[in-house]
């Protein structure tokens, strides 16, 4: 859950945080520019934690969006090389993924071996490769690899690092499939499976906020399949989680009310639809920021 934020233009970054903030804000709309900036300012990466955040964006923008897998692998190699022994495991994971997706299987194996022998490392690499295949439109191979890695993650002890990666990958698969204009029956099944997996793994690796957002994802998935009663049920379950949570989530709460309103509308429950919209609008009255307000208005229009 979150609004899409953009900036009018990229300024010359002086810190890694600035580079990544601008990059994530513009990677959808100005991908080529972001790719050039990442290459030009890779020197801002000075430690393994920063490298992990940098390479995450690099693989997504250059590899997933531009489809330039060899270019993304080359940038990963340069960053890992400049850090040397200080790179640590996460950057080596991204390097293994970049090499695998660029067709350098031997190099991928070498990077994975250097990353360590923890089974979670192999699962994490496999899930990231599956997401790369998904973004490239290779749904059959992406689904097969995704399911294999989810099965492996499920065998690991609770609390293992692979759980969070499984939750993120599952959320990504379900979200991407939900956005397709047309889906096959197999893709419908994978979408529901991935959303269920995301919910289950967030329940193991996340907080109550992840759980209510898992219900929001399931609301959208079931609504896209015409299962309006099930969509409404998950919206209500998400709202119940927020009501019983340790804190407030007014933005998430507002969007869950809109999701419920949409389900009620399509189920022919006009009074329930109106009540949910009223609750959402009351919460949105306190929203600040153009991006959030515009996002809410877009979703509100869909719910009417």
Legacy VTK file of the C-alpha trace (Angstrom):
# vtk DataFile Version 3.0
C-alpha trace
ASCII
DATASET POLYDATA
POINTS 304 float
0.000 0.000 0.000
1.347 3.408 -0.863
0.965 6.269 -3.287
3.194 6.655 -6.317
5.410 9.682 -5.864
7.289 11.416 -8.650
9.682 14.325 -8.774
9.904 16.792 -11.633
13.526 16.039 -12.414
16.539 14.312 -10.952
19.064 16.594 -9.342
22.702 15.599 -8.993
22.732 13.428 -5.854
25.303 14.004 -3.152
24.314 11.059 -0.945
23.192 7.514 -1.558
19.875 8.187 0.163
19.199 11.073 -2.204
20.096 8.970 -5.235
17.814 6.119 -4.192
14.934 8.364 -3.148
14.926 10.057 -6.531
15.504 6.784 -8.326
12.558 4.976 -6.795
10.333 8.021 -7.362
11.182 8.156 -11.090
12.060 4.596 -12.094
8.643 3.952 -13.648
8.394 7.164 -15.641
12.059 7.977 -16.393
13.767 4.600 -16.276
16.593 5.360 -18.689
17.556 8.488 -16.771
17.529 6.588 -13.488
19.719 3.855 -14.980
22.265 6.427 -16.149
22.300 8.091 -12.747
22.846 4.784 -10.969
25.844 4.025 -13.140
27.252 7.534 -12.805
26.961 7.625 -9.015
27.749 4.056 -7.983
30.673 5.528 -6.055
28.192 6.747 -3.429
27.934 3.129 -2.256
30.380 2.671 0.610
29.149 -0.357 2.554
27.227 -3.596 2.216
23.935 -2.213 3.500
24.043 0.626 1.013
25.071 -1.753 -1.747
22.065 -3.956 -1.060
19.662 -1.017 -1.381
21.444 0.287 -4.471
21.491 -3.082 -6.247
17.827 -3.686 -5.473
16.926 -0.594 -7.474
19.526 -1.306 -10.160
18.226 -4.799 -10.867
14.635 -3.584 -10.919
15.134 -0.483 -13.069
17.818 -1.685 -15.466
16.995 -5.373 -15.516
13.229 -5.573 -15.010
12.102 -2.309 -16.613
14.664 -1.820 -19.376
15.294 -5.526 -19.895
19.053 -4.896 -20.062
20.187 -7.858 -18.000
23.858 -7.781 -18.959
24.024 -4.080 -18.125
22.520 -4.654 -14.681
24.925 -7.541 -14.055
27.886 -5.380 -15.024
26.812 -2.680 -12.566
26.343 -5.259 -9.809
29.805 -6.631 -10.452
31.334 -3.159 -10.289
29.685 -2.337 -6.957
30.620 -5.653 -5.354
34.189 -5.287 -6.644
34.605 -1.778 -5.244
33.589 -2.990 -1.787
35.781 -6.076 -1.858
35.563 -8.228 1.259
33.330 -5.622 2.895
30.451 -6.346 0.501
28.785 -8.982 2.658
26.071 -11.479 1.775
23.125 -9.367 0.466
25.099 -7.712 -2.382
26.437 -11.116 -3.400
22.847 -12.376 -3.540
21.941 -9.585 -5.948
25.062 -10.314 -7.987
24.083 -13.992 -8.257
20.591 -12.982 -9.388
21.886 -10.499 -11.958
24.288 -13.047 -13.397
21.637 -15.761 -13.511
19.184 -13.525 -15.341
21.876 -12.405 -17.784
22.638 -16.033 -18.673
25.903 -16.298 -16.722
25.054 -19.449 -14.774
28.672 -20.188 -13.870
29.143 -16.698 -12.476
25.866 -16.961 -10.576
26.997 -20.187 -8.927
30.291 -18.570 -7.936
28.545 -15.575 -6.378
26.079 -17.785 -4.507
28.909 -19.955 -3.186
30.726 -16.877 -1.904
27.512 -15.601 -0.293
27.384 -18.609 2.026
25.851 -22.023 2.606
22.702 -20.990 4.465
19.712 -22.611 2.675
17.856 -19.309 2.923
20.389 -17.769 0.549
19.480 -20.174 -2.229
15.782 -19.577 -1.625
16.252 -15.809 -1.704
18.209 -15.988 -4.964
15.618 -18.286 -6.537
12.741 -16.014 -5.564
14.477 -12.938 -6.966
15.243 -14.756 -10.212
11.597 -15.846 -10.411
10.513 -12.221 -10.043
12.929 -11.225 -12.796
11.463 -13.870 -15.101
7.992 -12.612 -14.217
8.880 -9.025 -15.102
10.282 -10.328 -18.382
6.965 -12.012 -19.207
8.280 -15.584 -18.875
5.337 -16.641 -16.748
5.689 -20.412 -17.096
9.285 -20.550 -15.902
8.659 -17.820 -13.344
5.746 -19.760 -11.839
7.669 -23.031 -11.732
10.675 -21.462 -10.020
8.495 -19.428 -7.651
6.578 -22.504 -6.514
9.765 -24.498 -6.016
11.292 -21.784 -3.838
8.100 -21.305 -1.820
8.095 -25.034 -1.136
11.709 -24.791 0.058
10.966 -21.754 2.221
8.088 -23.621 3.844
10.444 -26.348 5.058
12.728 -23.941 6.917
12.329 -23.271 10.599
9.978 -20.477 11.611
11.753 -17.147 11.924
14.193 -17.913 9.137
15.326 -15.023 6.948
13.790 -16.632 3.861
10.274 -16.024 5.173
10.348 -12.300 4.521
11.717 -12.849 1.035
8.917 -15.331 0.360
6.333 -12.805 1.542
7.729 -10.034 -0.655
8.010 -12.270 -3.727
4.487 -13.601 -3.245
3.107 -10.099 -2.895
4.921 -9.118 -6.081
3.539 -12.063 -8.065
-0.038 -11.493 -6.901
0.142 -7.748 -7.573
1.618 -8.128 -11.055
-0.951 -10.737 -12.034
-3.799 -8.616 -10.703
-2.721 -5.782 -13.007
-2.814 -7.887 -16.180
-5.674 -6.937 -18.469
-6.179 -10.581 -19.421
-5.203 -13.704 -17.498
-5.350 -17.396 -18.212
-6.986 -19.803 -15.788
-3.491 -20.869 -14.710
-2.564 -17.262 -13.989
-5.754 -16.771 -11.972
-4.817 -19.776 -9.861
-1.246 -18.523 -9.413
-2.539 -15.077 -8.399
-4.701 -16.497 -5.612
-1.952 -18.881 -4.541
0.599 -16.067 -4.371
-1.747 -13.787 -2.401
-2.441 -16.608 0.070
1.294 -17.261 0.375
2.001 -13.577 0.954
-0.565 -13.505 3.742
0.815 -16.672 5.345
4.453 -15.621 5.212
3.720 -12.101 6.441
1.933 -13.717 9.349
5.184 -15.502 10.166
7.706 -12.767 9.345
5.844 -9.465 9.637
3.739 -7.362 11.974
0.023 -6.757 12.260
0.432 -4.010 9.659
1.694 -6.575 7.146
-1.265 -8.794 8.024
-3.878 -6.094 7.367
-2.115 -5.246 4.113
-2.230 -8.924 3.242
-6.005 -8.742 3.593
-6.003 -5.669 1.340
-4.131 -7.636 -1.326
-6.566 -10.534 -1.000
-9.462 -8.099 -1.316
-8.141 -6.909 -4.663
-7.341 -10.403 -5.891
-10.779 -11.798 -5.149
-12.500 -8.723 -6.530
-10.609 -9.113 -9.805
-12.037 -12.639 -10.044
-15.599 -11.481 -9.410
-15.696 -13.045 -5.928
-17.215 -9.953 -4.334
-18.359 -11.561 -1.090
-14.859 -12.906 -0.482
-13.352 -9.526 -1.357
-15.672 -7.829 1.126
-14.796 -10.413 3.787
-11.063 -9.743 3.479
-11.601 -5.985 3.579
-13.538 -6.393 6.805
-10.880 -8.706 8.244
-8.221 -6.123 7.436
-10.236 -3.416 9.152
-10.626 -5.662 12.198
-6.868 -6.158 12.370
-6.366 -2.381 12.364
-9.028 -1.897 15.034
-7.221 -4.378 17.273
-3.698 -3.310 16.337
-1.110 -1.529 18.420
-1.458 1.894 16.834
-3.299 3.603 14.004
-3.116 3.179 10.233
-5.524 5.826 8.880
-4.256 5.570 5.304
-4.551 1.799 5.167
-7.911 1.981 6.920
-9.255 4.450 4.367
-8.203 2.313 1.436
-9.640 -0.821 2.980
-12.964 1.018 3.324
-12.750 1.934 -0.376
-11.962 -1.661 -1.282
-14.979 -2.784 0.736
-17.114 -0.131 -0.962
-16.098 -1.413 -4.389
-16.970 -4.978 -3.449
-20.322 -3.866 -2.028
-21.117 -1.884 -5.167
-20.518 -4.838 -7.438
-22.459 -7.111 -5.105
-25.456 -4.755 -5.346
-25.201 -3.511 -1.760
-25.597 0.223 -2.337
-26.188 1.197 1.304
-23.091 -0.665 2.453
-21.120 0.920 -0.385
-22.172 4.416 0.675
-21.337 3.756 4.322
-17.830 2.575 3.467
-17.206 5.562 1.201
-18.313 7.942 3.954
-15.866 6.353 6.413
-13.050 6.522 3.877
-13.701 10.184 3.101
-13.762 11.062 6.804
-10.316 9.525 7.245
-8.981 11.142 4.068
-9.944 14.612 5.286
-6.724 14.622 7.300
-4.454 13.358 4.506
-1.510 15.537 3.566
0.547 15.535 0.383
-0.503 15.748 -3.248
0.535 12.187 -4.042
-1.559 10.625 -1.301
-4.563 12.836 -2.023
-4.444 12.078 -5.750
-4.126 8.357 -5.073
-7.126 8.459 -2.763
-9.221 10.357 -5.308
-8.342 7.792 -7.991
-9.421 4.915 -5.769
-12.510 6.803 -4.629
-13.620 7.212 -8.258
-13.275 3.465 -8.741
-15.398 2.785 -5.671
-18.342 4.954 -6.725
LINES 1 305
304 0 1 2 3 4 5 6 7 8 9 10 11 12 13 14 15 16 17 18 19 20 21 22 23 24 25 26 27 28 29 30 31 32 33 34 35 36 37 38 39 40 41 42 43 44 45 46 47 48 49 50 51 52 53 54 55 56 57 58 59 60 61 62 63 64 65 66 67 68 69 70 71 72 73 74 75 76 77 78 79 80 81 82 83 84 85 86 87 88 89 90 91 92 93 94 95 96 97 98 99 100 101 102 103 104 105 106 107 108 109 110 111 112 113 114 115 116 117 118 119 120 121 122 123 124 125 126 127 128 129 130 131 132 133 134 135 136 137 138 139 140 141 142 143 144 145 146 147 148 149 150 151 152 153 154 155 156 157 158 159 160 161 162 163 164 165 166 167 168 169 170 171 172 173 174 175 176 177 178 179 180 181 182 183 184 185 186 187 188 189 190 191 192 193 194 195 196 197 198 199 200 201 202 203 204 205 206 207 208 209 210 211 212 213 214 215 216 217 218 219 220 221 222 223 224 225 226 227 228 229 230 231 232 233 234 235 236 237 238 239 240 241 242 243 244 245 246 247 248 249 250 251 252 253 254 255 256 257 258 259 260 261 262 263 264 265 266 267 268 269 270 271 272 273 274 275 276 277 278 279 280 281 282 283 284 285 286 287 288 289 290 291 292 293 294 295 296 297 298 299 300 301 302 303
